[in-house]
Amino acid sequence: MSAAVELASRNIPVSVFEAANTLGGRARRVETNGIALDNGLHILVGAYGETLRIIRTVSGPDESAHLLRLPLQLRVEPDFRMRAPRLPRPLHVAAALAFARGLDFPAKLAAVRFMQTMKARDFHCDAGLTVTRLLTQQCQTDKLVDVLWNPLCIAALNTPPDKADAQTFLNVLRDSLAGPRDASDLLLPRTDFSALFPEPAAEYVRRRGGEVQTGQTVTALRVLDGGFELTTSSARRYSHVILAVGPHRLARLVEDIPQLEPQVGLVNQFEYQPIYSVFLQYPRHVALPEAMIGMRDSVVQWVFDRGRLCNQPGMLGVVISASGSHQKLGREELAQRVHEELAQNFSLPRPDWHQVIAEKRATFSAVPGLLRPSNLTAVPGLLLAGDYTAGPYPATLEAAVRSGLTCARNIVSDRD
Ligand SMILES: Cc1cc2nc3c(=O)[nH]c(=O)nc-3n(C[C@H](O)[C@H](O)[C@H](O)COP(=O)(O)OP(=O)(O)OC[C@H]3O[C@@H](n4cnc5c(N)ncnc54)[C@H](O)[C@@H]3O)c2cc1C
């Protein structure tokens, strides 16, 4: 959708075909019991410059209607609290660490030193390092790793720290914690994800003469002389095609295009990580002390109060990223376990109902040495977009948006 918006903004006619009935892909609305939930709870950070810009393009300059912007603040139960004051960088992060509750002085010093050392190294580390190895090399204390670095790694890379690529983690730290002050802001959605971007984006594209069709699976793609034939319910010709399907859908779509074998070869090497979302509807009076709270030593990683965020009183949404022991539990058992863990920290009655959504292939594993395909292919005019294409970021909204924009800009310069 970001590629389509970029092309439409330059008055280039564009057609979008989406197989599902709801726009948004891995960040989309899922209706349950008449309530608009998401397939997965998502957060954005201030460093998502292109994502935030394109949301403004389609929805207007006032982000506050769709996103709650909070200066960096982390509360991880039972005892960790960190909040960045409104100071210029890098003082805001240094002060947040220095005044954090739940860390002793050596841990705070280690954290500040780590950030300084990484900055001095321009946020580069040896190839092949995992996050755990990097943190050990940098003498980060167990508690610091438990309450801060590991939760950040799992949230950002959706990969267990002992498998996750340290360089990708550093790229995220460089642009968020070590970026301009507002780059470390947290942006929590006040609406479902289809309404946040893809639906207003579709309106934007249509207003500029483009088309966006849902429930239209692309079943075949043929390379013609000077263009492409793309088949959905009928076959049509196009001068350029951006394939913006998830990585595991790519091989099937391009099986008749041998020039794309290198890209398919890279994607076939990917391993995937799950993300589970558990929504629990409690009575309307139930609320958390904050909109987003972390938990450690538990299956629950983060819990969001959708009453505060999305005007859904009593609705708590729990995120469990990356692989782990929770995958052994059935859905009922998992929901029960999540409720019990929440009830240990907050005063909660039994939920009225729950919904467990397991995205088994939420993202690729961001492991060291992973090679990702570039946007351009050996077929002129055929491009690949998505969070999995080559770039500094792990599989995130920002990676997907940047990838789409790169494709669109390539097409624009191709036409000039
Ligand atoms: C549960 C969950 C939680 C997440 N949390 C976060 C977060 O907090 N922050 C963050 O930044 N990122 C998060 N992510 C990652 C983020 O959602 C993805 O990186 C991003 O949505 C990927 O977008 P994409 O356009 O690359 O791919 P997708 O969203 O997968 O889009 C691909 C689209 O192609 C469509 N499609 C596939 N085949 C065809 C076909 N043949 N014809 C037509 N259409 C087809 C699919 O239906 C889909 O809509 C999360 C992901 C999940 C699953």
PDBQT file of the ligand as one rigid body, heavy atoms in Angstrom, charges set to zero:
ROOT
HETATM    1  C1  LIG A 501       1.267 -10.655  15.194  1.00  0.00    +0.000 C 
HETATM    2  C2  LIG A 501       2.248  -9.680  14.616  1.00  0.00    +0.000 A 
HETATM    3  C3  LIG A 501       2.715  -8.634  15.391  1.00  0.00    +0.000 A 
HETATM    4  C4  LIG A 501       3.618  -7.719  14.849  1.00  0.00    +0.000 A 
HETATM    5  N1  LIG A 501       4.030  -6.656  15.606  1.00  0.00    +0.000 NA
HETATM    6  C5  LIG A 501       4.763  -5.694  15.027  1.00  0.00    +0.000 A 
HETATM    7  C6  LIG A 501       5.061  -4.488  15.734  1.00  0.00    +0.000 A 
HETATM    8  O1  LIG A 501       4.656  -4.307  16.892  1.00  0.00    +0.000 OA
HETATM    9  N2  LIG A 501       5.776  -3.526  15.085  1.00  0.00    +0.000 N 
HETATM   10  C7  LIG A 501       6.219  -3.688  13.802  1.00  0.00    +0.000 A 
HETATM   11  O2  LIG A 501       6.826  -2.765  13.264  1.00  0.00    +0.000 OA
HETATM   12  N3  LIG A 501       5.958  -4.829  13.111  1.00  0.00    +0.000 NA
HETATM   13  C8  LIG A 501       5.251  -5.820  13.684  1.00  0.00    +0.000 A 
HETATM   14  N4  LIG A 501       4.945  -6.949  12.983  1.00  0.00    +0.000 N 
HETATM   15  C9  LIG A 501       5.507  -7.116  11.631  1.00  0.00    +0.000 C 
HETATM   16  C10 LIG A 501       4.660  -6.393  10.583  1.00  0.00    +0.000 C 
HETATM   17  O3  LIG A 501       3.294  -6.696  10.714  1.00  0.00    +0.000 OA
HETATM   18  C11 LIG A 501       5.122  -6.837   9.206  1.00  0.00    +0.000 C 
HETATM   19  O4  LIG A 501       6.507  -6.593   9.097  1.00  0.00    +0.000 OA
HETATM   20  C12 LIG A 501       4.421  -6.120   8.085  1.00  0.00    +0.000 C 
HETATM   21  O5  LIG A 501       3.039  -6.075   8.244  1.00  0.00    +0.000 OA
HETATM   22  C13 LIG A 501       4.772  -6.824   6.778  1.00  0.00    +0.000 C 
HETATM   23  O6  LIG A 501       4.133  -6.169   5.725  1.00  0.00    +0.000 OA
HETATM   24  P1  LIG A 501       4.342  -6.688   4.250  1.00  0.00    +0.000 P 
HETATM   25  O7  LIG A 501       3.581  -5.759   3.372  1.00  0.00    +0.000 OA
HETATM   26  O8  LIG A 501       5.780  -6.900   3.983  1.00  0.00    +0.000 OA
HETATM   27  O9  LIG A 501       3.698  -8.153   4.194  1.00  0.00    +0.000 OA
HETATM   28  P2  LIG A 501       2.227  -8.645   4.540  1.00  0.00    +0.000 P 
HETATM   29  O10 LIG A 501       1.624  -7.788   5.586  1.00  0.00    +0.000 OA
HETATM   30  O11 LIG A 501       2.337 -10.113   4.803  1.00  0.00    +0.000 OA
HETATM   31  O12 LIG A 501       1.417  -8.405   3.204  1.00  0.00    +0.000 OA
HETATM   32  C14 LIG A 501       1.416  -9.316   2.146  1.00  0.00    +0.000 C 
HETATM   33  C15 LIG A 501       0.014  -9.286   1.544  1.00  0.00    +0.000 C 
HETATM   34  O13 LIG A 501       0.017 -10.044   0.343  1.00  0.00    +0.000 OA
HETATM   35  C16 LIG A 501      -1.240 -10.676   0.254  1.00  0.00    +0.000 C 
HETATM   36  N5  LIG A 501      -1.088 -11.785  -0.691  1.00  0.00    +0.000 N 
HETATM   37  C17 LIG A 501      -0.361 -12.924  -0.545  1.00  0.00    +0.000 A 
HETATM   38  N6  LIG A 501      -0.439 -13.664  -1.654  1.00  0.00    +0.000 NA
HETATM   39  C18 LIG A 501      -1.220 -12.981  -2.542  1.00  0.00    +0.000 A 
HETATM   40  C19 LIG A 501      -1.657 -13.230  -3.863  1.00  0.00    +0.000 A 
HETATM   41  N7  LIG A 501      -1.292 -14.324  -4.535  1.00  0.00    +0.000 N 
HETATM   42  N8  LIG A 501      -2.468 -12.302  -4.463  1.00  0.00    +0.000 NA
HETATM   43  C20 LIG A 501      -2.830 -11.161  -3.814  1.00  0.00    +0.000 A 
HETATM   44  N9  LIG A 501      -2.440 -10.882  -2.545  1.00  0.00    +0.000 NA
HETATM   45  C21 LIG A 501      -1.634 -11.791  -1.927  1.00  0.00    +0.000 A 
HETATM   46  C22 LIG A 501      -1.516 -11.120   1.677  1.00  0.00    +0.000 C 
HETATM   47  O14 LIG A 501      -2.899 -11.395   1.859  1.00  0.00    +0.000 OA
HETATM   48  C23 LIG A 501      -1.039  -9.903   2.453  1.00  0.00    +0.000 C 
HETATM   49  O15 LIG A 501      -2.078  -8.966   2.650  1.00  0.00    +0.000 OA
HETATM   50  C24 LIG A 501       4.085  -7.893  13.519  1.00  0.00    +0.000 A 
HETATM   51  C25 LIG A 501       3.623  -8.970  12.754  1.00  0.00    +0.000 A 
HETATM   52  C26 LIG A 501       2.716  -9.854  13.279  1.00  0.00    +0.000 A 
HETATM   53  C27 LIG A 501       2.235 -11.007  12.435  1.00  0.00    +0.000 C 
ENDROOT
TORSDOF 0
